[in-house]
């Protein structure tokens, strides 16, 4: 509990902020869209009567600083809206059983739901989590480095022995691409994790991937497992191909949990996630839930979601961490380059 108390004290010291239970929103957003999301949400908060209280940290780490809130036991001390990314601590079984299963939160859907979400089964059947966007992981393939070998077209292809030492995996510090590990484990089990580790050359920050793909840099690989935003944010050499996996881009959720009791009061704030997020140009590559706008994604694009049955049948947060540890033990040489 010391970690939680320290977090609450730190937040309360920010600009004489009120107690965490009085916060209207705590948000951790993906780095590439963090600034514009922060600006738009703070504009909504300032225009409200009375103004809304929001906490949106900057910086580009993979760790949500609000994760320790999962240890809270009193629903009144939780913010009205918790928004975060990936399978962090707000997916822990103890948090889910304490608050999510008890019906504290209610999901919200746009008028037009992006068909990629419905096809992948990403709408929470229990009506608690709202996944308002996705970090999709795809492949960048350097055909020169492959030397005539066929490019991978599915996640299973990545596990073939012909790609031994050819993969560069998205990783930052102790964090790894959670959706990739979970989906591969679900489909291929421990053997899939072992084969992925055997084929991986190194872990690398996404921004570094975009810089070295297709080059002769010593840390460059033939195949990068990379978030779509970074693959689309740089001009790639002609011999580098963006490959959208035929079985779907591994989908890591951008989500929020909103207290049902506060949904009417915070309707405008919630509407930003449901509709406004999709109006941000760079959010296109994070696949907004709102399907009312045109999309530049390829017509064959699909999402690979690990599934709500998989999420609810186990502590998916703990499993994510265990898989990351096992991966590193299997491939201790796959250091993280930043």
C-alpha positions as CSV (number, residue, x, y, z in Angstrom):
1,X,0.0,0.0,0.0
2,X,3.0,2.3,0.4
3,X,3.2,2.5,-3.4
4,X,-0.5,3.5,-3.7
5,X,-0.2,6.1,-0.9
6,X,2.9,7.6,-2.5
7,X,1.0,7.9,-5.8
8,X,-2.0,9.6,-4.2
9,X,0.2,12.0,-2.3
10,X,2.2,12.9,-5.4
11,X,-1.0,13.6,-7.4
12,X,-2.5,15.7,-4.6
13,X,0.6,17.8,-4.6
14,X,0.2,18.7,-8.3
15,X,-1.1,22.3,-8.5
16,X,-3.0,21.7,-5.2
17,X,-5.0,19.0,-6.8
18,X,-8.0,17.5,-5.0
19,X,-8.0,14.0,-3.6
20,X,-7.9,11.2,-6.2
21,X,-11.5,10.2,-5.6
22,X,-12.6,13.7,-6.7
23,X,-10.7,13.4,-10.0
24,X,-12.9,13.4,-13.1
25,X,-10.2,11.7,-15.3
26,X,-6.8,10.1,-15.2
27,X,-5.5,9.3,-18.6
28,X,-2.4,7.6,-20.0
29,X,-2.3,7.9,-23.8
30,X,0.0,6.6,-26.5
31,X,3.1,8.8,-26.9
32,X,2.5,9.8,-30.6
33,X,-0.9,11.3,-29.9
34,X,-0.4,12.2,-26.2
35,X,0.1,16.0,-26.7
36,X,-2.9,16.6,-29.0
37,X,-5.2,14.3,-26.8
38,X,-4.1,16.3,-23.7
39,X,-4.8,19.6,-25.4
40,X,-8.3,18.6,-26.5
41,X,-9.3,17.0,-23.2
42,X,-8.0,20.0,-21.2
43,X,-10.0,22.3,-23.5
44,X,-13.2,20.2,-22.7
45,X,-12.4,20.2,-19.0
46,X,-11.8,24.0,-18.9
47,X,-15.1,24.8,-20.7
48,X,-17.2,22.7,-18.3
49,X,-19.1,24.3,-15.4
50,X,-17.6,23.8,-13.0
51,X,-14.2,22.9,-14.7
52,X,-13.3,19.2,-14.7
53,X,-10.2,17.8,-13.0
54,X,-8.0,15.8,-15.2
55,X,-4.5,14.2,-14.8
56,X,-2.6,13.5,-18.1
57,X,1.1,12.9,-17.6
58,X,3.5,13.6,-20.4
59,X,6.6,11.6,-21.3
60,X,7.0,8.5,-23.4
61,X,7.5,5.5,-21.2
62,X,5.5,2.2,-21.4
63,X,4.4,2.3,-17.8
64,X,1.2,3.9,-16.8
65,X,2.0,5.9,-13.6
66,X,-1.6,5.4,-12.4
67,X,-1.4,1.6,-12.4
68,X,-1.1,1.4,-8.6
69,X,-4.7,2.6,-8.4
70,X,-5.7,-1.1,-8.9
71,X,-4.9,-1.6,-5.2
72,X,-7.7,0.7,-4.2
73,X,-10.6,-0.9,-2.3
74,X,-13.0,2.0,-2.1
75,X,-14.9,2.8,-5.3
76,X,-15.4,6.4,-4.1
77,X,-11.7,6.9,-4.2
78,X,-11.4,5.9,-7.8
79,X,-11.5,8.6,-10.5
80,X,-14.7,9.0,-12.5
81,X,-12.9,7.9,-15.7
82,X,-9.8,5.8,-15.9
83,X,-8.2,5.6,-19.4
84,X,-5.1,3.7,-20.2
85,X,-3.3,1.5,-22.8
86,X,-2.4,-2.1,-23.1
87,X,-3.0,-4.9,-20.6
88,X,-1.8,-3.1,-17.5
89,X,-3.0,-3.3,-13.9
90,X,-6.6,-2.3,-14.6
91,X,-6.9,-5.8,-16.1
92,X,-5.7,-7.5,-12.9
93,X,-8.1,-10.1,-11.6
94,X,-8.3,-8.4,-8.2
95,X,-9.3,-5.1,-9.8
96,X,-11.7,-6.8,-12.1
97,X,-13.4,-8.8,-9.4
98,X,-13.6,-5.8,-7.0
99,X,-14.9,-3.2,-9.4
100,X,-15.5,-4.3,-13.0
101,X,-17.5,-7.4,-12.1
102,X,-19.6,-5.4,-9.7
103,X,-20.9,-3.2,-12.4
104,X,-19.2,0.1,-11.4
105,X,-18.3,0.9,-14.9
106,X,-20.4,1.3,-18.1
107,X,-19.1,1.2,-21.7
108,X,-20.2,3.6,-24.4
109,X,-20.4,3.0,-28.2
110,X,-20.4,5.5,-31.1
111,X,-23.3,5.7,-33.5
112,X,-21.2,3.9,-36.1
113,X,-18.9,1.3,-34.8
114,X,-15.7,0.6,-36.8
115,X,-16.4,-2.8,-38.4
116,X,-12.8,-3.9,-37.6
117,X,-13.9,-3.9,-33.9
118,X,-17.0,-6.0,-34.5
119,X,-15.3,-8.4,-36.8
120,X,-12.5,-9.0,-34.2
121,X,-15.0,-9.2,-31.3
122,X,-13.5,-6.3,-29.4
123,X,-16.8,-4.9,-28.0
124,X,-16.9,-5.9,-24.3
125,X,-19.9,-8.2,-23.9
126,X,-20.1,-7.3,-20.2
127,X,-20.4,-3.6,-21.0
128,X,-17.6,-2.4,-18.8
129,X,-14.5,-1.6,-20.9
130,X,-14.7,0.7,-23.8
131,X,-11.9,0.1,-26.3
132,X,-11.8,3.4,-28.1
133,X,-8.7,2.7,-30.2
134,X,-6.0,0.1,-30.8
135,X,-2.2,0.0,-31.1
136,X,-2.0,-2.5,-34.1
137,X,1.3,-4.4,-34.5
138,X,2.3,-5.3,-38.1
139,X,5.5,-6.3,-39.9
140,X,8.1,-4.3,-41.7
141,X,10.0,-6.5,-44.1
142,X,13.4,-5.7,-45.6
143,X,13.5,-7.9,-48.7
144,X,17.3,-7.3,-49.2
145,X,18.1,-8.8,-45.9
146,X,15.7,-11.7,-46.5
147,X,17.8,-12.6,-49.5
148,X,15.0,-14.2,-51.5
149,X,13.3,-15.9,-48.6
150,X,9.5,-15.4,-48.7
151,X,8.2,-12.7,-46.5
152,X,6.0,-13.7,-43.5
153,X,2.3,-13.2,-44.1
154,X,0.9,-14.5,-40.9
155,X,2.0,-14.6,-37.2
156,X,2.6,-18.3,-37.5
157,X,5.1,-17.6,-40.4
158,X,7.3,-15.6,-38.0
159,X,7.9,-18.8,-36.0
160,X,9.5,-20.7,-39.0
161,X,13.2,-21.6,-38.4
162,X,14.2,-19.9,-41.6
163,X,13.8,-16.6,-39.8
164,X,16.2,-17.4,-37.0
165,X,17.9,-14.2,-35.8
166,X,16.0,-12.1,-38.3
167,X,13.3,-10.6,-36.1
168,X,13.4,-7.3,-34.2
169,X,10.7,-7.2,-31.6
170,X,9.1,-4.0,-30.2
171,X,10.3,-3.6,-26.6
172,X,11.1,-0.7,-24.2
173,X,12.9,-1.4,-21.0
174,X,11.1,-4.2,-19.2
175,X,8.1,-3.8,-21.4
176,X,7.3,-5.8,-24.5
177,X,4.5,-5.7,-27.1
178,X,1.8,-7.3,-24.9
179,X,-0.7,-8.1,-27.6
180,X,2.0,-9.9,-29.6
181,X,3.0,-12.2,-26.8
182,X,-0.6,-12.9,-25.7
183,X,-1.9,-13.7,-29.1
184,X,1.0,-15.9,-30.0
185,X,0.8,-17.7,-26.7
186,X,-3.0,-18.2,-27.1
187,X,-2.5,-19.7,-30.6
188,X,0.8,-21.6,-30.3
189,X,1.3,-22.0,-26.6
190,X,4.8,-22.3,-24.9
191,X,6.2,-23.7,-28.2
192,X,5.2,-20.5,-30.0
193,X,7.0,-18.4,-27.4
194,X,10.1,-20.5,-27.6
195,X,10.2,-20.3,-31.4
196,X,9.6,-16.5,-31.3
197,X,12.5,-16.1,-28.9
198,X,14.8,-18.2,-31.1
199,X,14.0,-16.1,-34.1
200,X,14.4,-12.7,-32.4
201,X,17.7,-10.8,-32.9
202,X,16.9,-7.9,-30.4
203,X,14.3,-5.8,-28.8
204,X,14.0,-2.2,-29.9
205,X,12.0,1.0,-29.3
206,X,9.5,1.6,-32.0
207,X,11.0,5.0,-33.0
208,X,14.4,3.4,-33.5
209,X,12.8,0.7,-35.7
210,X,11.4,3.3,-38.1
211,X,14.9,4.9,-38.4
212,X,16.9,1.7,-39.1
213,X,14.5,-0.4,-41.1
214,X,16.0,-1.0,-44.5
215,X,19.4,0.3,-43.5
216,X,22.8,-1.4,-42.9
217,X,22.7,-0.4,-39.2
218,X,24.2,-3.3,-37.1
219,X,21.0,-3.5,-35.0
220,X,18.7,-3.6,-38.0
221,X,16.9,-6.9,-38.7
222,X,15.1,-8.3,-41.7
223,X,11.7,-8.3,-40.1
224,X,10.4,-5.7,-37.5
225,X,7.3,-6.3,-35.4
226,X,6.2,-2.7,-35.1
227,X,3.2,-0.5,-34.2
228,X,1.4,0.7,-37.3
229,X,1.9,4.4,-36.5
230,X,5.7,4.1,-36.6
231,X,5.6,2.1,-39.8
232,X,3.6,4.8,-41.5
233,X,5.3,7.8,-40.0
234,X,8.5,7.6,-42.0
235,X,9.5,7.3,-45.7
236,X,10.6,3.7,-46.2
237,X,13.2,2.5,-48.8
238,X,11.6,0.7,-51.8
239,X,13.0,-2.7,-50.6
240,X,11.1,-2.4,-47.3
241,X,7.5,-3.6,-47.3
242,X,4.7,-2.9,-44.8
243,X,3.0,-6.3,-44.3
244,X,-0.4,-6.3,-42.6
245,X,-0.7,-9.9,-41.3
246,X,-3.4,-11.9,-43.1
247,X,-4.7,-13.2,-39.7
248,X,-4.8,-9.6,-38.3
249,X,-2.6,-7.0,-36.7
250,X,-2.1,-7.9,-33.1
251,X,-4.4,-5.4,-31.2
252,X,-3.3,-3.8,-28.0
253,X,-6.2,-1.8,-26.5
254,X,-6.6,1.9,-25.8
255,X,-9.5,1.9,-23.4
256,X,-11.4,3.7,-20.7
257,X,-13.5,2.7,-17.7
258,X,-16.2,5.2,-16.8
259,X,-18.3,5.1,-13.7
260,X,-22.0,4.7,-14.6
261,X,-23.0,7.1,-11.9
262,X,-20.9,9.9,-13.6
263,X,-21.8,9.2,-17.3
264,X,-24.3,12.0,-17.6
265,X,-22.2,14.6,-15.9
266,X,-19.1,13.7,-17.9
267,X,-20.9,13.0,-21.2
268,X,-18.8,15.5,-23.2
269,X,-15.6,14.2,-21.8
270,X,-16.6,10.6,-22.6
271,X,-17.7,11.6,-26.1
272,X,-14.2,12.7,-26.8
273,X,-13.0,9.1,-26.6
274,X,-15.9,7.7,-28.4
275,X,-16.1,10.3,-31.3
276,X,-13.5,13.0,-30.9
277,X,-10.4,10.8,-30.8
278,X,-11.1,9.7,-34.4
279,X,-11.0,13.3,-35.5
280,X,-7.3,13.5,-34.8
281,X,-5.3,13.0,-37.9
282,X,-2.6,10.9,-36.3
283,X,-5.2,8.8,-34.5
284,X,-5.9,7.1,-37.8
285,X,-3.0,4.7,-37.2
286,X,-4.5,3.8,-33.8
287,X,-7.8,2.7,-35.4
288,X,-10.5,4.6,-33.6
289,X,-13.7,2.9,-32.5
290,X,-15.7,5.5,-34.3
291,X,-16.4,4.1,-37.8
292,X,-18.1,7.1,-39.3
293,X,-14.9,8.4,-41.0
294,X,-13.0,7.1,-44.0
295,X,-10.0,5.0,-43.3
296,X,-6.6,4.8,-45.2
297,X,-6.1,1.2,-44.0
298,X,-5.8,-1.5,-46.7
299,X,-9.1,-3.2,-47.6
300,X,-7.8,-6.6,-46.3
301,X,-6.9,-5.1,-42.9
302,X,-8.0,-7.2,-39.9
303,X,-7.4,-7.1,-36.1
304,X,-6.2,-10.0,-34.1
305,X,-7.8,-9.6,-30.6
306,X,-6.9,-12.1,-27.9
307,X,-10.6,-12.4,-27.0
308,X,-12.8,-11.6,-24.0
309,X,-13.1,-15.3,-23.0
310,X,-9.3,-15.4,-22.9
311,X,-9.1,-12.2,-20.9
312,X,-11.8,-13.2,-18.4
313,X,-10.7,-16.8,-17.9
314,X,-7.4,-15.8,-16.3
315,X,-5.4,-12.9,-14.9
316,X,-4.3,-11.5,-18.3
317,X,-2.1,-8.9,-16.7
318,X,-0.1,-11.5,-14.7
319,X,0.1,-13.7,-17.8
320,X,1.5,-10.9,-19.8
321,X,4.3,-10.3,-17.3
322,X,5.1,-14.0,-17.0
323,X,5.4,-14.3,-20.8
324,X,7.7,-11.3,-21.0
325,X,10.0,-12.9,-18.3
326,X,9.9,-16.3,-20.1
327,X,10.8,-14.7,-23.4
328,X,13.8,-12.9,-21.9
329,X,15.0,-16.1,-20.2
330,X,14.7,-18.0,-23.6
331,X,16.6,-15.2,-25.4
332,X,18.8,-13.4,-22.9
333,X,20.8,-11.9,-25.8
334,X,17.8,-10.0,-27.1
335,X,18.8,-6.7,-25.4
336,X,16.6,-3.7,-25.7
337,X,18.1,-1.1,-28.0
338,X,16.7,2.4,-27.7
